Amino acid sequence: MTPDQIKLVQDSFREVVPIKTAAAALFYEKLFAIDGSLKALFHATDMGKQGAKLMAALGFVVHGLSRAETILPTVQDLARRHVGYGVEERHYPIVGQALIETLETGLGEAFTADMREAWTAAYGLLAGVMIAAAREVQLAA
C-alpha cells in the first residue's frame, strides 16, 4: 500500500466510526447475502457484540496500517483463532466483497474509485497475512 492509500483508508474510516453499529449490521447482512452458509459460523453468536468486535478489529488494523509491522502479530493471532471458528481460506474473498459493498453503501458518493482501490489493497494485505497464519495452523495439525 502506498502512503496515500493508507491515508485514504484511515480518513474514510473516520466517516464509518459514527455509523459503526449500522455498518457492522450491514456488513453481516451483505456477508450472509453473498454466502448464506456462513450464517452457520455465527449460530451461537450475539451479533451485536460480534459487530462491535468487528469494528474494533477493523479500527485497530486501519489505524495500524502506517506501521504494519506492529499489528501483524495481533492479526496473525486473530487468523489462528478464526481457524478454530471454522473460517476457511475460501471465505476471505467473500468477506472482502462484503466489506467493500458495506463501505460503498455506508459512505455513498464519498466512496470513490481511489477509495475502493485503497480499501481493496488494505484488505488484500490483511487477508494475505491472515491466510498465511491460518495455513501454518493447518499444516501443524
Disulfide bonds with the S-S distance in Angstrom:
none
